[in-house]
Amino acid sequence: MKEQIINMREYFNSGITKDVSQRINLLVNLKKNILSHETDILEALRQDFNKPAFETYTTEIMIILQEIDYQLKHIHQFTKPKSVSTGILSIGAKGKIYPEPYGLVLIMSPWNYPLLLALQPLIGAIAAGNVVIVKPSNYAFHTSELIKKIISEVFDRRHVQTVLGGREANTELLNQRYDLIFFTGSPSVGRLVMAKAALNVTPVVLELGGKSPCIIDEHADLELAAKRTVWGKYLNGGQTCIAPDYVLIKKAQAKAFIEACQKYIKSFYFVDDLLSEDFCCIINDKHFQRLSSLIDHDKVVIGGKTDPANRLIEPTVIDNVSYDDPIMQNEIFGPLLPIVYYQDLNEVITHLQATEKPLALYFFSKDKQNIDKILTQTSSGGSCINDVLMHISSHNLPFGGVGDSGMGQYHGKKSFTTFTHDKSVLLQTNVFDLPLRYPPYHDKLKLVKRFIIKKTND
């Protein structure tokens, strides 16, 4: 690994990756290669956890293609040095900000959206001019193998390299020095990555997770709230970092909400009372057993059946859950939806302020005052009002966590700036040289104060 890293650093130092025309060509070729492997991608995701072709295309392939198109459209603008004012202390000088790549970047991606979460940050890193090591998850084995193939067909190994393997490969990678680490995964592993990065003072971007609440107040359209919550919760078999983790609702509304959920779960995911092919299975036996153990059958009001042989868990709703229940202790990351009752919105806000900041927060309401109250008195990585998940679909809305749910952002312009260091440059004049800054100082301090005070008053 050390020799490979040396070769990649030499390649970066040659300046090849900084050529904007080369970046453009590589992104164009990456797009062509993804399109040529579309059938292979659909099959790999089906093999890994029976992901429906529609979900694979819309939540992975399509977003990747859109990200490439965005970077291609804006790359000349993003890479151009920007002139800035230097202020009164540098009269005669010019200021410029030069966007430069960090250098060697490590991207560690998870299994739940294996293609998207490996290639979307890679697109930003390449647009910014870096060399990159991509480490996809070993859990989504077939997709990871395909990622390696796609990358090898587009990039020189010294430019982008894919490393496969499990825990040993991760450990070896994290023992090396990088210029930036981009990690997507759980908060617990994110802390380990950050600790390793700290040994070399390496900056990190951590895209983590957490228990993203879905709050429904008495002014919400319950039917629409149920429809959109069911879609967002059970997409990808519930294995989505920004899925609604649990619902907060008033007891008086719960029955109607559950009935609406039942209707949409049946219409979305069942054919003749059997789960359809539009519903994912759980990624592996370990996660299947973990999720199965969280089902409190005494509180299940929808679903609850499991199929160990096929790693399937029905879309499940669990009613009247308390914050002390086991299912509320950690992010669920599966097709289980707990319903927690609350009495007033202040109680909800107090709870959210006392817990870790989630990656996403969802609020269904038609009351503008309540909407403003939730947005101004709670903190989350991102949020949707009267919808779920869809904030990630806009290039103009940066995506990322806050606090325990992560640090740093990407998507759109942020995909470029995250992998870029803004180098500040002062271009000083040689035409004149003000003597004010040089010793001996004598009465110069009075002149400086008089000048600064006058400017401040002006």
N, C-alpha and C positions, 0 to 999 in steps of 0.2 A: 504493500500500500504506500509506503514512504517513497519508493521509487516512482510510482504512478503520480503521486502528488508533486514530486520534483519536476517531472515532465510537464505536468499541467501548468505549474507556475512558470516554467521556461516558455511555454507556449503563450501564456498571458503576457509575459514581459516582452515578447517579440512585437507586441502591438497589433497582431492580426485581429484579435477580437474587438478592437476599438474601431475598426473600419466599419462605418455605418452601412455602406453598401453590402458588405459581407453579412452583417446582422440581418439586413432585409432579405437577402437571398436565402439565408438559413431558415428564417421564419416562413418564407414562401414555400420552401421545400418541406418544412415540417408540416405545414397545412396540407400539401399535396399527399404526403405520406400517410397522414392520419386518414384522409379521405380514401386512399387506396386500401387501407386496412380496416375500413368500417365493418365489414363482415366479421373479420377476426376479432375486433373489439367487442362486438355484440356477443360473440360466442364465448370469449374469455370471461366476460362478466356473468354470463349465464352459467358457466362451469363453476365459477367461484362462489356465487350465492344466488343463483337462479334469478338474476336481475332481468326484468322485462326489457325487451328491445326499446320500447318507447322511453322508459325511464333512463336507460343507458344513453340514448341519443340526446334527450332533452336536458339531462342533468350532468352529462359528462362531455360527450363529443361536441354538441352545439355550443356550449359555453367556451370550450377550448378554441373552437374556430372563431368565435366572436372576439375572444381575447387577442388572438393573432391579428385579426383584421384591425382591431383598435390600435395595437402597437404599431402596425405598419402604417396606418393613417397618420399617426402623431409622432413617429420616431424622429423625424427631422426637427420638429419643434422641440421635442424633449431633449435632444442631444446638443442643441445650439447653446453656446455660452450666452448668459443673460447679463446685460449691463445694469448696474445699480448705482444709486447715489452714494458718494463717499462721505458726505457731511462737511461741516465747516472746518473740522480739524485737518482735513486733507485737501485743501484748496489746490486746484490744478491737477489732482490725480483722478484716475478713472477706476471704477470698481467693476469687477466681473465675477460671475459665479460660473465655474466650469463643472458640469456634471461628469463625474468620472466613475467607472465601475470599481467596486470594492476589490475584485481580484478572484480568489478561489472561494466558491460558495458551496456549502453542503445543504442539500434539500432532502429532508427526511419526511416521507409522506405516509399516511395511514391506509387502512384497508377498506374503509367504508365507501369512499368515492375514489378508488385507487388510480384511475387514469387522470381524472380532473385534478386531484390534489397533488399529483406529481408533476403534471405538465403545465398547469396554469402558472405556478410560481416560476417554473423553468422558462416560460415565455418571457416573463418580466426580466429574469436574470440575463437571458440572451439579448433582449432588446437593450439592456443597460451595458452590455459588453463584457460580461464576466465569463470565467470558465466554471464549470459546474459538475459536482458529483451528485447524482440522484440515487437515493436509497429508498425504493418502494417497500411496502410492507410484505413480509413473507406470508401473511395470512391469505392474501389474495394472490395466490401463487401464479395462476395462469395469466392474470392481467400483468403482473410484475414481469413475467417472462416476455410478454408482448411489448411492454414499455421498453425493455432493454433492446428488443429487435428494432422497434421504431426509431429509437435514439441512435443506434449503431448505423442505421441506414442513412441518417441525415448528417451526423456530426463526426468530425475527427475525434478519436478517443482522447486526445489531449485537450479537446475543447469541452466535450460533455461525455461523462462516463457513468454507466449504471452499475451499481453494486447490489447484488442479490444476497440473500441469506437472512438468518435470524438474529438472535441476541448476540452471538459472537461477532458477527459482522458489524452490528451496531456499536458494540464496545470498541472494536478496532478502529472504526471510523471516528468515533468521538475522542479517541486518544491522539488524533492528529490535530494540527493547527490549521485554522481556516480564517478567512477575512470576514465571513458572515455565515451564520447558521440559520436556516429557515426550517422550523420544525412544526409539524401539524400532528396533534395527538392529544393524549390525556394530560391533565394538569400534573399528575404525579410523575410521569415520564418527562414532562416539560421541565420540571424542577431539576431533574438529573442532567438533562441537556444543558440547562443554564449553568449548573455547577461546573460541568466539564468546560464549557465555554469560558467561564470566569478565570480558569487557570491560565488562559492565553489572552485575557481581556478581549475576547471575540464578541462582537455584537450579535444579538440573537433576535429573531422574530419568532414569537411563539403563538401559534394558532391553536388554542386549547378548546375548552368546552364548558360544561357546567349545567346546572339545572335551570333551563330557560322556561320561565313561567308564562302561562297564557291566562290572562285576566279577563273576565267577562263581567261587566256591570249590568245593572237593571235596565239600562238604556240601549243595550246591544240588540242587534237583530240576531236572535238565538239560532234561527234556522241557518243563516249564512255563517255565523260563528261556528256552528257544528260542522257544516260542510267543509269549510276551509281548515278547521282544526284537524278533522279526520284525515284530510288529504295530506297536510303537513306532518302529522304525527306518524302515519303509516307508510309514507313514501320511503322507499328503500328498506322496507321492513322495520321502520322506526330507527334505523341505524344512521342517523343524521345528526351532526353536532349541533345544529340549530333547530332541531325538531322541538315542538312544544313538549317540554318534559312533564309538566303537570298543569291541570286547570284549576284556577281559583274562581269560585262562583258562589253566589248566595244560594242558600238551601232552597228557597222558594222557586228558583229557576232551574234547579238541578234536574228534576224529573223531565221537564220539556227538553232540556239540552241532551240528556241521555237518550231520550226517544229519537231525537233528530240524529244523534250519532249512530244509533242502531240502524236507522234507515240508510244513511250514507255508507256505513261499513258494508251493509248487505249489498247495496247497489254497486259499490266500487269493486269489492273483492270476492264476491261469492257468485257461483253459478250452480244452481240446483243444490243449495246448502253445502257446497264444497268450495274450499279455497281455490280461486282461479290462478292462472299463470301470471296474473298481474300483481302478485304479492311475493316479495322476496323471502327466502329462507334466512336463518341466522348464519353468520359467517362460519362458525365452527362449534364443536361440542362444548368447549369451555364456556363460551358466551351463552350457548343454549341452556346449559345447566345453571349458570348464574341468573339468567332471566327467569327461568322456571321457578327458582327458589324464591323469587320476589312476589309471586302471584299468591295473594291472600284470597283463597276461593270463597271464604265467607263474605267477602266484600265485592266479588266479581259480579257485575251486572250485565256485561256483554263479553262474549268470548270466553277465554280462559283455557281452552283445550290446547294440548301440545302433541306434537308428533316427533318423538326423538329420532326415529329412523331417517326422517327427511329434514330434521332441524327446523320444523315449522311451529310457530306459535301464533294462534289466531289473533287478529286485532282485538285487543282486550281493554275494557274500561273497568276501573276499580273505584267504587263509590265510597264517599265518607271516609277518606283517608286522613290521618293526622300527620303532623310534621315529625312525630316520633316513630312512625312506622318504618320498617326496614327499606321500603321502596323509595322513601324520601331522603335517605342518607347520602346517596351518590347519584350522579347522572345515570339515567336508566339505559339509554342507548338501545332501545328495542321497542316492540309493539305493545307496550303496556302504558295505559293512560290513567294515572290517578286523578281523582277529583277531590279537591280540598275545599271546605266551606269557609266563607268569611262573612263578617257582619257589616263592616263598612270599609271604605277604601283606605282610610287612615291606618287601619289594622294591617292591610296588605302592604302599604308603604313602609310601616314600621318593621314588618318582617323582612322585606327586601333590603332595607337599609342595614339590617343586622346580619345578613348572610352574605356569602361571596357574590361578587358581581357576575351576572350570567353573560354568556356570549350573545344571547338574544332575549328580548322581552316583547311579548305580544299583548295587545290590549284591544278588546272589542267594546266599542261604545259609540253613541251618537252625541254624547254630552261633551261639548268643547271644554268646559271647565275641568271635567274629570280627565280628559285627554291631556290637557296642559299640566294638570297636577301630577299625573303619572310620569310624563316626560321630564318635568323639571325637578321632581323630588326622588327619582330613582336613577340608577346608573346601570348601563349595560353596553356591551360591545356594539350592538345595533338594535333596531326596533322596527316593528310594523304596527300600524294602527288599522284595525279591521282587516287584517290579513296575517299570514304567517309565511316565513321563508323568503318572500319575494323581494326583500331588500337587497338580496345578493345578485339580483338580475340586472341591476343598473351599474354601468361603468362609472357613473358619477357619484356613487355611494361607496366610499371605502369600506372594506370588510376587515374586521379584526376584533379581538377581545380587549378587555380592560380588567386589571387586577388579576384574580385567579383564572379568568377565562382567556388571558393572553396579553401580548404586547406587540405593537406593530400592526400594519395594515397592508392590504394589497387589493387588487382588482383595478382595472383601468389605469389612470395615471399613477396611482399608488403602486401598481405592479412594477412600474419603471423606477419611481423614486425610492422605493424600499431597497432596491439593489444598487442604488447610486449614492455616492458621496458627493455632496456639493462643496467643491473646493473654492474657497474665497481667494480672490487675487486682487491686489492693489497695484495698478500700473501708475507709478509715480512720474511726475514731470521732471525733466532736466532743465527746463527753461529758467526756473528760479528756485531758490531755496530759502524759505522763511527762517530767519534767525531766532524766532521766538522760542523754539523748543530746546535750543542749545544753551548750556551753561556759558558764562556765569549768569545766574538768574536775576540778581539784583531786584529791581522793582517789576519784573515781568509778571509775577503772580497777580499784582493789582490790575495789570492790563488784561490778563486772561479772565479774571473775575468780572471786570467791567464789561468785557465783550460778551461773555456767557450770559450775564444777567440781562444785558440789553436784548440779546437774541431771545431769551426766555420770555421777556416782557412783550416783545414784538409778536 
